[in-house]
Amino acid sequence: MNSPTPGDSPSVLFAVTEDWYFWSHRQPLAAYLQRQGCKISLATRFNKHERDCTQMGIAAFAISFERSLRHPFRDLAALIGLYRAIRSVRPDIVHLVSHKPILLSALSLFACSQTKFIAAFTGMGYLFTSSDNKARWFQRLVVFALRIILRRPNVTILVQNDEDRRLLTDERIGRAERTVIISGVGVDTDVFDYSEIDFSSNPIVVLPARLIRDKGIEEFIAAAREVRRLGMDCRFVLVGAEDPDNPAAIAAAQIDSWVREGVVEWWGHRDNMPEVYRAAHIVCLPSYREGLPKVLLEAAACGRPIIASDISGCREICHHGINGTLIKVRNSKSLAAAVVELLHQPDRQKQFGMAGRKLVKKNFSVEKIGAETLQLYRSVLD
C-alpha cells in the first residue's frame, strides 16, 4: 500500500476506557497518524498518561468511563461527557475502541449525525465468551443495544478478524457492507526489535496478559505443574496486572497462592515489555477468544517462538509449525506438551523466532496498519 499524503488527513478523536490501554495499544498508531498530518484527540479515564499524551500533542478530555456495567449513573455521566468532548473537538472521525465507548456513544451518534464514527471491536470479550447464565442475559441486552446503535448511517464497524465479522453479521449488528477488517493496531518493530534467545539461562515461559480466566491463566498454571512433574527445570512467568472490574478476574489471593506454591512467578504490570520478551524463551497465550492479540505480535517481532490457542485472532499470528505452535483451547495438557517439545528443540526455537519476526515486519508493522487505518478514515469521509 502506498504511504498516504498528509495534506488530506482528518482530525480524529479516540474514545478509550483507560489511558493505559490507549498508551499500550493505540499510541504507536496515533503517532503514525500524527506523522501523516492527522490531529489527534483522546477521550478517556486518565490515570498515569495524561502528561505523556499532551507532550505528544494529543488533546486530552477526561471522561469517567467505567469498564464494568455495575455503575449506571457513572455510565450516564460518561455518555454525556463523551458527547460534550465530541461537540468541543468537532472531529472528522470519532474512533470508538471496544464495547463500552461504543455503547456510550449512543447520544453522540444520533445528535452528531454529520460526524463519522468508527466502532472498533478489539475482541468479543467476557459477554461473548462466558457460558454463565447472567453473562448470557447481559449479552442479549448488549446485542439489542448494538443493533440499534450501529445501524446508523454514520457508523462503520472495524474488526480484527473474519470470525468476529461473521459473529456481528449473524447477530445482525451493523451492516455487512460497512464492516471492515484491519488486522490489529500494528507493532513498532524498532521498539520491539529482534534479539537472540539466551540458551545459557534456565528457560523462561511467559504469559503476558491481564489476570483473567479468559486468557487461559488456569491452564497455564496446570501446564506449569505438569512440566515440573516431568522434571524440567523451567520458569513459568505471568506478566500483567489484575483486572478486578472484569467478571472473569482471578483474585489476588489465588495468584499469591500459586506464587507461594512455587509453580509460577508473577512480575505484575511491566512498562518495559521488550525487555520481558528478551528474557523469555517462549511466549504463550492459551486464550479462549481474541481479536488480534498484540502480545503475540510483539513477542514474534522480538524473535520469540509463540504458543497460542487454535482460535481466530491467534491463528492470524501463530502459524503452526512455522513461527509457533497452536494448541487445543482450554487444554493444559496440550499446552504442557507444546512447551516441552519446543524446549527440547533450541534450533526450532530459533527458526520460529526468525520466521515470526519476518511475518510481523511484512504484515503487522505499525506503518502498514497505520496506512490501512488512514485509508479507512478517508474512504469513510468520502
Secondary structure, 3 states (H helix, E strand, C coil): CCCCCHHHCCEEEEEEEEHHHHHHHCHHHHHHHHHCCCEEEEEEECCCCHHHHHHCCCEEEECCCCCCCCCHHHHHHHHHHHHHHHHHHCCCEEEEECHHHHHCCHHHHHHCCCCEEEEECCCCHHHHHCCCHHHHHHHHHHHHHHHHHCCCCCEEEEECCHHHHHHHHHCCCCCHHHEEECCCCCECCCCCCCCCCCCCCCCEEEEECCCEHHHCHHHHHHHHHHHHHCCCCCEEEEECCCCCCCCCECCHHHHHHHHHHCCCEECCCCCCHHHHHHHCCEEEECCCCCCCCHHHHHHHHCCCCEEEECCCCCCCCCCECCCEEEECCCCHHHHHHHHHHHHCCHHHHHHHHHHHHHHHHHHCEHHHHHHHHHHHHHHHHC
